[in-house]
């Protein structure tokens, strides 16, 4: 089971996607704690989530943890799963209203970063951490 989680391709360019996705999620997670009224609990309360204090910290924690894991390429596939879930929930809770009120093109414009983060996370789930990752080192040592 562990071997399936760390399995990765030999791509030397996957690190670019890993660093982008990891850095953005890491940064967003930290901001949920630094600016809770606009990025963390306050935002979750505005959206209408129950227990916004808990959820703001919960999501922030996973964004930081999974962001770090992606940055170093450790458990890349596993780390991408919570990030995909976070992005799907973000779409469902914040973008449906944009679609209904402002239309399809405004939805696409306003969610371009969200799409990039979702698709980048899906890419990492499929490919793994790439050639320059701790996953690749563990894979080599396990053979």
C-alpha angles and dihedrals in degrees: 000000000000090000090056091052094052097038110122141166126254096248115140092197098058087086089072092059091041093053094046096047094040095048094048095048092044091051094046091049092052090048090056087065098037095047105024096161094059105022106023133026094355092056092046090050091049090052089051102249118157116243095016094178091056095041094047091054093040094053092041091053093051092046090053096043096044091041090056091046090053093046091057096033097239118147087347097169093048093045092053094060098071089044091054089050091049091052094047090051090047090054094047095047103038109022102048089069091050090052092049096044105032107020141241099303094050088049090054092046095047095046102045093112091045091053091048092050093046095047092042090053091048089050090054091047089055100040105027126217100320132225097314100054139103086242089062092049091050090047092053092047092049095055 
